[in-house]
Amino acid sequence: MDFRDSPEDAEFRNVVRDFLAAEFKDGPGAASGPNAERATEEVGRGGVDRYGAYKGWMKKLAAKGWIAPAWPKEYGGAGMTVMQQFVFNEEMAKARAPRPGGIGVGFAGPTIIVYGSDGQKKEHLPGMLSGDDVWCQGFSEPGSGSDLASLQTSAVKDGDDYVVNGQKIWTSGAQFAQRMILLARTDAAAPKHKGISYLLLDMKSPGVTVRPLVNMANTPGFSEVFSTTSASPPKTSSARRTAAGMSPPPPSTSNARPSAPPSPNSTRWKTSSFTSGSKAVTGTAIG
């Protein structure tokens, strides 16, 4: 097998290298993503705001149209071929530049593209593509890790809303995120692999509490997220209902950890739905 670049890929590699040489001037270590924690304490000690630098770098990638390398162009992505994605990731790694991606571009975006309404695409995709919106994932719970289908967070339909009870944990970057993809059980009578809905949660809504989990290095890499009673309902939107269960998996789970380039209190959350008739708390229901 010939692993050399094709003429087209070699030209693209040079474009990426030139861009990195011109735009990624601060070098490795200057910009770190949400999972590396914003160094608020570092800034207070005169250190570098690595998370601020990361956001600035994402803005540069967004201006170049490279924030979502694998997304189709019709949805604002770069529409890179598989080989172009490998070239792009190789050059980013060589420069030690933070790659775009994360929960928004990698998980939530593809799910919305496949299952979302036109309104939901207009609402959520631009913030991902501009680099403005950081997303987190509300899947794991204190008693539900690898066995995701054992999750206990419930979402009970009440008119156009869901009343959600539960807690999420080990949520990377929750303290920075504007949005969360959240799984909740909407049919308690169904087998555990069924009756789970997928919600898109506005993290700035009243009633959402984020509690950073500080590790022994005194950095909050993870957080736990609670729903609490609230006078003002948080916002979410409903993607699609998984009445038939979790197979086939939604893009959010099938894209997880990719080896190749392309998260007794209740909160009432207002929702819109991915499919007509399916409503969820200001979030997205899958099914």
N, C-alpha and C positions, 0 to 999 in steps of 0.2 A: 504494500500500500504506500502511495506517495503522500507524505504528510506536508509537503511544501504547499505554501499558499498558491491559489490560482492567481492569475494576474489581477482579477477584480478584488480578491481578498487582500492581496498585497497592497493594492492601492488604498483600500479601506484601512488597513493597518497603519499606513503612513498618515492618513487623516486623523486617526485616533491618537497616534503618537504626537503629531503636531499640536493637536488640541490640548493634550495633557501638558506638553512642554510650555504652552502659552498660558494656560489657565490654572493648572495645579502647581502654583509657585511656592506654596508654603511647605510642601513636602510631607513625608510620612509623619503621622502622629499629631498633625495640627488639627485634623478634623476627625471626629469620631461620632458615630451614630447614637441613637437613643439607647441601645443596649450597653453602650460604654459609659453611660451616665454623663449628664451635663456636669461639668466641674464647677458648680456654683461656689463651693468652698475654695476651689483653686483660684477662681476669679477674685474672690475676696482676699486671697493672699497674693494677688498680683499675677496669678497664673493665666493660662490661655483658656478662653471659652471654647472648648473643643466642639461642643454641641452647636454653638453659634456658627463656628467655622463649617461644620457639617451641613447646616441648613444653607449657608452661602454656597457651598459646593453643589448641593442639589439644585439650587437655583441656576447655576451655570450649566449643569447637565440638562435641566429643563429648557433653558433658552436654546440649547443645541438640538433639542428634540430627542434626547437620549435617556430620559428618565424612565421610560418603559421600553427597553430594547425589543422585547418579544411581542408586544401588543401589535395588533393590526393597525395600519396607518389610518383606517377609517375611524378608529376610536382614539386617535391622537398618539399612538405608539410609533416607535421607530420602524417597525416592520422589518427588523433585521432577519436575515436568513440564519439558519442554525450555525453555519460556519462563521458568519459575521458576529454572532453572539460569542462564540468561542474566542475569536480574535479580540473583540472588545473586552472580554473578561481577562484575557491574558495580558493585554496592555495595561488595564487598570491594576491588575495584580503586580505587574512589574514596577509600576509607578507607586505602588502602595496607596492608591487613591481609593476612598470609599466607593463601593459600587452602589448603584441605585437598586431599589427593590424593597424588601421588607414586607410587612403585612398588607399594606395598601396595594402596592404595585404587584406583589407576588401572589396574594391570596384573595383579598376582597375585590380588587379590580377585575380579575378574570371571572369571578363568580357573578359580578354585576353585569359584565359584558354578555355572559351566557344566559343568565336568568332574569336580569333586571329589566324594568320597564324603561321606556325612553326618558321618562321624568327622573328616574333614579340615576340613569347614566349621566344626564345633564347635571344632577345635583352633586354626585360624588366623584365622577372621573376627573373633572377639571382640577380639583384640589390635589389629587394624586399627581397629575401630570405637571402641575406648576411647582411641586415640591413644598407646597404650603401645609398640606394636611398629613400629619403622622397618624398611623393606625396602629392599634394593638389588638391582641387576640384573646378573647374571653372563653377559653375552652376548659382548661384544667380547673378543678375544684379541690377543696381539702381532702375529699374522699374519692376523687375521680381524676386519675392521671392517665396512665396508659389505657385503662378501660374507660374510654370516653363515654361509652353508652350508659355508664352507671351514673352520669351526672344527675344532680338533684335540683338544680335551679329550675324553678317552674315559671311558666308564663300562662296565666289563666285569662281567657278572653272575657272582656267585659265591655259590651258595646263595640266601639271602634278601637278600643284599647286592649292591652294586656296588662294584667297586674303581675309583676315579676317579683319573685322571692328567691334570694340566693346570694352566693358569694363565689367569686372567681379568685384564683391564686396563681402565683408564678407568672404574672402578666408582665412580660418584658416591655419596658418603655411606657407603661400606663401613665406615669406622671408627666409625660411629654405629649401624649396622644390627644388628638381632637376627636377621634372616632374609634370605635371598637366593633369587631365582629364577635358576636355573642351567641352561644348556643344555649337554648333553654327547652325544657320539656313542656310541650303543649298538650299532650295526651297521656295522662297518668295511667290510663287503663291499658295502653298499648304495650307490647313487649318492649324491653328496654332499648333495643336497637331501632325502634320506630317511634313516631310521635315527637320527634325533636325538630325544633324550628331554629332558623338562622336569622339573627337580628343585627341590624346596623345601628349602633348606639352612639349618640352624641355625648361625648365625655364631659362636655361643659354644662350639661343640663343639671338643674337642681335635683338633688336626690342621689347623685352618683358620688360615692366617696372612694377616694384612692388613698391607700395607706402603703407607702414604700416599705419594702423589707430590706433593712440595712444589714449587710454582711460583715464578716470580721475585718474586712478592709475599709469599713465605714463608707461603703458605696451602695446605693439602692438600685441594683441591677433589675430586681423584680419588684412587683407590687401585688397587693391583694385589693380587689375591687368589690365594694358592697353596694347593694341597693338599699335605700332608706326611705321612709315615708317622706313625702315632699308635698308642699303646697302647690308648687309648679311642676307639672309632669315633665320628665325628661323626654327627649326626642329620639325616636328610632324609626326604622322603616323595614317592612317585611319583605324578604326576598322570595322564598318559595317554601311551601310546606312539605316536609318529608313524611307524608302519610304512609308511603311504602317502605320507609326505613332509610338506612344509610348506604344503600347500594343501588346504583352506582354512586360513588362519593362525589360531592360537589367539588368544583375546582379548588376551593380553599383547602380541602384535605388531600386531594390528589396532587396538588402542587407543593405540599408541605415537605420541607427538607429536600429540595431537589438536588440531584447529584450533577445535573447538567444545567447550563444557563436556562432559562426559560425557554383565650382567654373568657329567724322569726320576724325579718324586716321586709317591707314590700314597697315597691315604687310603681306608680301607674305611668306607663310610657305610651305616648301617642305614636301611631304607626301609619305607614302606607304599605302597600303590598307589591310584590314582584309580579304576582299573577292576580288576575281579577278575582275578587272575592276572598283573597287571602290577605288578612290584615294583621299587623303586628305592631307592637310598641315602637314608636319612632325607630325602627330598625328593619331587619330583613328576615323573613321566614323562609326556610328552605324545605322543599318537599315535592 
